[in-house]
Amino acid sequence: MIYRSPISPGLSWYEASVANRPAYPSLDGDQRADIAIIGGGYTGLSAALRLAGGGADVVLIDAHRFGDGASGRNGGQIGTGQRAWPTELESEIGLERSRALFRIAEEAKAELLSMADDHGFDIDYRPGQISAVHKKRWVQGYRNHAEAMAERYDYPHISFLDREETAAAIGSKRYHASIRDIGTGHIHPLKLVVGMAEAAEKSGTRLFENTPAHAIDAEGAGVRITMEHGTLHASRCLVATNAHGDAFQAEPVSPRHIMPIRSFIGATGPLDNADAILPGGEAVDDSRFMVRYFRKISGDRLMFGGREAYSAKTPGDISGHIRKQIAEIFPDLFDVDIDHVWGGSVGITLPRLPFVRTIMPGVTSIGGFSGHGVMMATHTGRLWADAVMGHRDDLKLLQDLDIPPFPGGVALRKPLLFLAMTWFAMLDRL
Ligand SMILES: Cc1cc2nc3c(=O)[nH]c(=O)nc-3n(C[C@H](O)[C@H](O)[C@H](O)COP(=O)(O)OP(=O)(O)OC[C@H]3O[C@@H](n4cnc5c(N)ncnc54)[C@H](O)[C@@H]3O)c2cc1C
């Protein structure tokens, strides 16, 4: 087995907690398939699983191991709706389209859980999500949001918590208020990857790891994918490389639309006072632009994400940085042991909505879930598969979002992003 340099840094707690993570062979020589999928995260795996279930002949390749991109290493929070609130989207795309996107996201949530059940794998689902307000002047906006979701989106699962209620729910006095969503929850992300890969293989998908695609070209009415040690010929192809599109430069379009932001997570050792933190077992995200997100894992550890970086270089002393962020919220944990630290690349788009585009005949690229891919990447892969099989055409709603490229293309997006993020980080602090 070849192991190339890791695509994401650090050994995650998830990897340490999954006893048997299956390994798949690499692909050498010539292969033919109806459908080729490049990228074995949620998008690619769920598309493969759905297609194979419908009898299609599918080959899926990943440059690394499945889940080594964002899918096996994220915060595990499912969320509700798209990354941006439906109430925010209304002003950009209108109420009707915002409602349609909300409906898709609700289906994404339901189908995520039913898929795991149907295929008999456990993703450690726990209900409950709290979105906490770190600035006093935003409290009313959160209260309005809870009301609007019930009134305009027929979503009655969000309730407003005032300062005291928030302190009791989180175990921290740091936040001014919050909203609690009992219609969503959080999962073990790597178990979702492993479960989908095993189910896809059982359904007949040919799965290959450590097999980067280097080029995608038209070939007659189909597609030719050039790999390190061979060629894959297919009638159609899904590019599901997300934030990692520029690593092997198999095609130029996705990297112009999807930018990687690195996000880092730490997991503490077992806590003495674990019962005082999040007694209801919810996951938390907060109102910063550079979101802090945390939850308890395995009952008595705290998993905390929030350190971000905008270059490929891994920052130094991530543990120290995350410990400091934890202590801002839970001062008693100022010297907590952090057992695992890891990072990954979040693929973001300019409007923070998914990127879905036909990039050449027979080839679709999907990604850019902007930190909201646990349910949406999984679902969008499935929607693409359903469109290919002619089952439903909800993919069009996402395709019609027509995500613009980053100004300045791949060369300029990083310096521009760095400036923008530094600005937003400063606003978060003020
Ligand atoms: C630290 C972190 C925290 C996050 N937290 C959350 C969260 O709490 N909730 C949420 O909803 N979302 C979260 N996200 C985002 C979520 O993880 C992603 O949106 C989702 O996993 C995207 O899945 P994907 O399949 O599109 O991409 P990925 O999982 O990134 O998969 C892309 C795959 O393509 C492969 N690849 C790339 N180039 C090639 C090539 N040329 N040939 C072959 N293979 C290739 C890569 O090896 C990789 O495995 C988080 C992300 C990170 C990094």
The ligand as an SDF file (V2000), in Angstrom:
LIG
                    3D

 53 58  0  0  0  0  0  0  0  0999 V2000
  -11.9990   21.0370   10.4230 C   0  0  0  0  0  0  0  0  0  0  0  0
  -13.3340   20.9900    9.6910 C   0  0  0  0  0  0  0  0  0  0  0  0
  -14.5050   21.1000   10.4040 C   0  0  0  0  0  0  0  0  0  0  0  0
  -15.7380   21.0410    9.7420 C   0  0  0  0  0  0  0  0  0  0  0  0
  -16.8890   21.0110   10.4770 N   0  0  0  0  0  0  0  0  0  0  0  0
  -18.0730   20.8070    9.8620 C   0  0  0  0  0  0  0  0  0  0  0  0
  -19.2440   20.6400   10.6310 C   0  0  0  0  0  0  0  0  0  0  0  0
  -19.2310   20.6010   11.8650 O   0  0  0  0  0  0  0  0  0  0  0  0
  -20.4310   20.4950    9.9630 N   0  0  0  0  0  0  0  0  0  0  0  0
  -20.4800   20.4690    8.5920 C   0  0  0  0  0  0  0  0  0  0  0  0
  -21.5770   20.3230    8.0460 O   0  0  0  0  0  0  0  0  0  0  0  0
  -19.3580   20.5790    7.8370 N   0  0  0  0  0  0  0  0  0  0  0  0
  -18.1680   20.7240    8.4360 C   0  0  0  0  0  0  0  0  0  0  0  0
  -17.0200   20.8060    7.6920 N   0  0  0  0  0  0  0  0  0  0  0  0
  -17.1340   20.7170    6.2150 C   0  0  0  0  0  0  0  0  0  0  0  0
  -17.3720   19.2870    5.7300 C   0  0  0  0  0  0  0  0  0  0  0  0
  -16.4580   18.4260    6.3390 O   0  0  0  0  0  0  0  0  0  0  0  0
  -17.2200   19.2710    4.2090 C   0  0  0  0  0  0  0  0  0  0  0  0
  -18.1340   20.1810    3.6300 O   0  0  0  0  0  0  0  0  0  0  0  0
  -17.4680   17.9100    3.5770 C   0  0  0  0  0  0  0  0  0  0  0  0
  -16.7490   16.9160    4.2430 O   0  0  0  0  0  0  0  0  0  0  0  0
  -17.0880   17.9610    2.1100 C   0  0  0  0  0  0  0  0  0  0  0  0
  -17.1080   16.6670    1.5650 O   0  0  0  0  0  0  0  0  0  0  0  0
  -16.5580   16.4150    0.1160 P   0  0  0  0  0  0  0  0  0  0  0  0
  -16.7860   14.9880   -0.1950 O   0  0  0  0  0  0  0  0  0  0  0  0
  -17.1770   17.4050   -0.8180 O   0  0  0  0  0  0  0  0  0  0  0  0
  -15.0080   16.7670    0.1840 O   0  0  0  0  0  0  0  0  0  0  0  0
  -13.7950   16.0630    0.9580 P   0  0  0  0  0  0  0  0  0  0  0  0
  -14.2370   15.2730    2.1190 O   0  0  0  0  0  0  0  0  0  0  0  0
  -12.7720   17.1210    1.2050 O   0  0  0  0  0  0  0  0  0  0  0  0
  -13.2400   15.0250   -0.1030 O   0  0  0  0  0  0  0  0  0  0  0  0
  -12.5240   15.3850   -1.2390 C   0  0  0  0  0  0  0  0  0  0  0  0
  -11.6350   14.1840   -1.6110 C   0  0  0  0  0  0  0  0  0  0  0  0
  -11.1050   14.3550   -2.9150 O   0  0  0  0  0  0  0  0  0  0  0  0
   -9.8440   13.7410   -2.9500 C   0  0  0  0  0  0  0  0  0  0  0  0
   -9.1070   14.2720   -4.1040 N   0  0  0  0  0  0  0  0  0  0  0  0
   -8.7000   15.5470   -4.3110 C   0  0  0  0  0  0  0  0  0  0  0  0
   -8.0790   15.6610   -5.5150 N   0  0  0  0  0  0  0  0  0  0  0  0
   -8.1030   14.4270   -6.0530 C   0  0  0  0  0  0  0  0  0  0  0  0
   -7.6130   13.8980   -7.2860 C   0  0  0  0  0  0  0  0  0  0  0  0
   -7.0060   14.6720   -8.2100 N   0  0  0  0  0  0  0  0  0  0  0  0
   -7.7680   12.5670   -7.5220 N   0  0  0  0  0  0  0  0  0  0  0  0
   -8.4150   11.7810   -6.6230 C   0  0  0  0  0  0  0  0  0  0  0  0
   -8.8890   12.2500   -5.4500 N   0  0  0  0  0  0  0  0  0  0  0  0
   -8.7430   13.5450   -5.1750 C   0  0  0  0  0  0  0  0  0  0  0  0
   -9.2390   14.0710   -1.6060 C   0  0  0  0  0  0  0  0  0  0  0  0
   -8.2040   13.1560   -1.2630 O   0  0  0  0  0  0  0  0  0  0  0  0
  -10.4470   13.9980   -0.6720 C   0  0  0  0  0  0  0  0  0  0  0  0
  -10.5530   12.7420   -0.0230 O   0  0  0  0  0  0  0  0  0  0  0  0
  -15.7870   20.8990    8.3170 C   0  0  0  0  0  0  0  0  0  0  0  0
  -14.5870   20.8020    7.6000 C   0  0  0  0  0  0  0  0  0  0  0  0
  -13.3690   20.8400    8.2710 C   0  0  0  0  0  0  0  0  0  0  0  0
  -12.0970   20.7040    7.4800 C   0  0  0  0  0  0  0  0  0  0  0  0
  1  2  1  0
  2  3  1  0
  2 52  2  0
  3  4  2  0
  4  5  1  0
  4 50  1  0
  5  6  2  0
  6  7  1  0
  6 13  1  0
  7  8  2  0
  7  9  1  0
  9 10  1  0
 10 11  2  0
 10 12  1  0
 12 13  2  0
 13 14  1  0
 14 15  1  0
 14 50  1  0
 15 16  1  0
 16 17  1  0
 16 18  1  0
 18 19  1  0
 18 20  1  0
 20 21  1  0
 20 22  1  0
 22 23  1  0
 23 24  1  0
 24 25  2  0
 24 26  1  0
 24 27  1  0
 27 28  1  0
 28 29  2  0
 28 30  1  0
 28 31  1  0
 31 32  1  0
 32 33  1  0
 33 34  1  0
 33 48  1  0
 34 35  1  0
 35 36  1  0
 35 46  1  0
 36 37  1  0
 36 45  1  0
 37 38  2  0
 38 39  1  0
 39 40  1  0
 39 45  2  0
 40 41  1  0
 40 42  2  0
 42 43  1  0
 43 44  2  0
 44 45  1  0
 46 47  1  0
 46 48  1  0
 48 49  1  0
 50 51  2  0
 51 52  1  0
 52 53  1  0
M  END
$$$$
